[in-house]
């Protein structure tokens, strides 16, 4: 996990810097430096936010839909445009400049593709049946037990 955080931090930092610099080179004179960082933050974190939303929808059985995917594609396009604009002209400059953005996105994909922890289904139990003396007991459905138990064996 430490390696993942270190690589994500460095890739994110380089990618944010490229978008910041691109923004500032193309902004009107007198534009505050904060604007470059704001633009970089929005551009670089939209794929993460859209990916989290897609994961949430998928885990709940809701169709992901086109909007989160369109947000990811649009933000990646903007990010790569910033990387390429700040690169030394030519194929090697473009490839080298794209590595931080693509690495950051690859790590986001890796983290978001890890399935969330399983949810345990609780079987409905009548209130009187749930009490033994004064100690409440929780009954778990057999399907939930199998799903959790099966996931533990993998």
C-alpha positions as CSV (number, residue, x, y, z in Angstrom):
1,X,0.0,0.0,0.0
2,X,2.9,2.3,0.7
3,X,4.3,1.9,-2.8
4,X,0.8,2.6,-4.2
5,X,0.6,5.8,-2.2
6,X,4.1,6.9,-3.1
7,X,3.6,6.4,-6.9
8,X,0.2,8.0,-6.8
9,X,1.6,11.0,-4.9
10,X,4.4,11.5,-7.3
11,X,2.3,10.8,-10.5
12,X,-0.4,13.1,-9.2
13,X,2.1,15.8,-8.3
14,X,3.7,15.8,-11.8
15,X,0.3,15.6,-13.6
16,X,-1.2,18.4,-11.5
17,X,1.9,20.5,-12.2
18,X,1.6,20.0,-16.0
19,X,-2.0,21.0,-16.0
20,X,-1.3,24.0,-13.6
21,X,1.5,25.3,-15.9
22,X,-0.6,24.8,-19.0
23,X,-3.4,26.7,-17.4
24,X,-1.2,29.6,-16.4
25,X,0.5,29.8,-19.8
26,X,-3.0,30.2,-21.4
27,X,-4.6,32.5,-18.8
28,X,-4.9,36.2,-19.0
29,X,-2.1,38.3,-17.5
30,X,-2.7,38.9,-13.8
31,X,-4.5,35.6,-13.2
32,X,-3.7,34.3,-9.8
33,X,-1.6,31.2,-9.3
34,X,-4.4,29.7,-7.3
35,X,-6.5,29.4,-10.6
36,X,-3.9,27.1,-12.1
37,X,-4.0,24.8,-9.1
38,X,-7.8,24.9,-8.9
39,X,-8.0,23.9,-12.6
40,X,-5.5,21.2,-12.1
41,X,-7.3,19.8,-9.1
42,X,-10.7,19.8,-10.9
43,X,-9.2,18.2,-14.0
44,X,-7.2,15.6,-12.2
45,X,-9.7,14.5,-9.6
46,X,-12.8,14.3,-11.8
47,X,-11.8,10.8,-12.9
48,X,-11.5,9.7,-9.3
49,X,-14.9,11.1,-8.3
50,X,-16.6,9.7,-11.4
51,X,-14.9,6.3,-10.8
52,X,-16.1,6.3,-7.2
53,X,-19.6,7.0,-8.4
54,X,-19.5,4.2,-11.0
55,X,-18.2,1.8,-8.3
56,X,-21.0,2.9,-5.9
57,X,-23.6,2.3,-8.6
58,X,-22.2,-1.1,-9.7
59,X,-22.0,-2.3,-6.1
60,X,-25.7,-1.5,-5.6
61,X,-26.7,-3.1,-8.9
62,X,-27.6,0.2,-10.5
63,X,-26.4,0.6,-14.2
64,X,-23.3,2.8,-14.3
65,X,-24.7,4.9,-17.1
66,X,-22.9,7.1,-19.6
67,X,-22.4,10.2,-17.6
68,X,-19.7,9.0,-15.2
69,X,-17.9,7.4,-18.2
70,X,-18.2,10.6,-20.2
71,X,-16.8,12.6,-17.3
72,X,-13.8,10.2,-17.0
73,X,-13.1,10.4,-20.8
74,X,-13.4,14.2,-20.8
75,X,-11.2,14.8,-17.8
76,X,-8.6,12.3,-19.2
77,X,-8.6,14.1,-22.5
78,X,-8.1,17.5,-20.8
79,X,-5.3,16.1,-18.6
80,X,-3.5,14.6,-21.5
81,X,-3.9,17.8,-23.5
82,X,-2.1,19.6,-20.6
83,X,0.6,17.0,-20.5
84,X,1.2,17.2,-24.2
85,X,1.1,21.0,-24.2
86,X,3.9,21.2,-21.6
87,X,6.0,18.5,-23.3
88,X,9.0,18.9,-25.5
89,X,7.6,18.7,-29.0
90,X,7.9,15.2,-30.5
91,X,6.9,11.6,-29.7
92,X,9.3,11.0,-26.9
93,X,8.4,14.3,-25.2
94,X,4.7,13.5,-25.4
95,X,5.2,9.9,-24.1
96,X,7.3,11.1,-21.2
97,X,4.9,13.9,-20.3
98,X,1.9,11.5,-20.4
99,X,3.4,9.0,-18.0
100,X,2.4,10.8,-14.8
101,X,-1.2,11.3,-15.9
102,X,-1.6,7.8,-17.2
103,X,0.1,6.3,-14.1
104,X,-2.2,8.3,-11.8
105,X,-5.2,7.1,-13.8
106,X,-4.0,3.5,-13.8
107,X,-3.6,3.6,-10.0
108,X,-7.1,5.0,-9.6
109,X,-8.5,2.2,-11.8
110,X,-6.6,-0.4,-9.8
111,X,-7.9,0.9,-6.5
112,X,-11.5,1.3,-7.8
113,X,-11.6,-2.1,-9.4
114,X,-11.0,-3.8,-6.0
115,X,-14.4,-5.0,-4.9
116,X,-15.8,-3.5,-1.8
117,X,-16.2,-5.6,1.3
118,X,-19.2,-8.0,1.1
119,X,-22.4,-6.8,2.7
120,X,-24.0,-9.2,5.1
121,X,-27.7,-9.7,4.7
122,X,-29.6,-9.9,7.9
123,X,-32.7,-12.1,7.9
124,X,-35.8,-10.4,9.3
125,X,-36.7,-11.8,12.7
126,X,-39.8,-11.2,14.8
127,X,-38.9,-9.1,17.9
128,X,-40.0,-11.9,20.2
129,X,-37.9,-14.5,18.4
130,X,-34.9,-12.2,18.5
131,X,-34.7,-12.1,22.3
132,X,-33.4,-14.9,24.5
133,X,-34.0,-13.8,28.0
134,X,-32.8,-10.2,27.8
135,X,-30.0,-10.8,25.3
136,X,-30.8,-9.9,21.7
137,X,-29.5,-12.2,19.0
138,X,-28.9,-11.5,15.4
139,X,-29.8,-14.1,12.8
140,X,-27.9,-14.1,9.5
141,X,-29.5,-15.5,6.4
142,X,-27.9,-18.7,4.9
143,X,-27.3,-16.9,1.6
144,X,-25.3,-14.2,3.4
145,X,-23.3,-16.8,5.3
146,X,-22.4,-18.6,2.1
147,X,-21.5,-15.4,0.3
148,X,-19.3,-14.2,3.1
149,X,-17.9,-17.6,3.8
150,X,-17.2,-18.2,0.1
151,X,-15.5,-14.8,-0.2
152,X,-13.2,-15.7,2.7
153,X,-12.0,-18.9,1.0
154,X,-10.9,-17.1,-2.2
